Amino acid sequence: ITSVPLPIVDLAQQFCIQDNATIASIPITGQNITWYDAASNGTVLPASTVLQDGETYYATQTVNGCESETIPVTVTIQNTAAPTGNNNQSFCSTANATLNEIVLAGTAITWYDSLNGNVILPNNTPLADGTTYYATQTVNGCESTLRLAVTISLINTLNATNYSESLC
């Protein structure tokens, strides 16, 4: 009786939701890998099976016609939320504010010039009055698919020397 070693794989796998990961996306080392939906008496899963968050999949390898025991692999599909913040923010026009000054809560913020576009704006981009900027955040290597829209108002104020004082 020949004992076949288990294939080599990390037992916990993480993918970003936008990866649309399948069984074939799981890095595994072994010969003639077969994936199942259960530890024993499971159904064989094709390589095109779309991975589901929180599911466990079971792999074997077949060497010289002998199949190994199953090894469990649990999958996490991360769906990163958009950063949070006020959708309308105001700055003094004389402050020469940039994207860096917009107040948001999030990690590894990326700014875009449109809701669905791919043009990334540098953090030192000067803010323009009436312009809407779009932010994503990246957590554990997964960028949010939704974007937070922030519209900017630049306020023109009077100079400090242009005032009057009334006394009683």
Order of alpha helices (4+ residues) and beta strands (2+ residues): beta-beta-beta-beta-beta-beta-beta-beta-beta-beta-beta-beta-beta
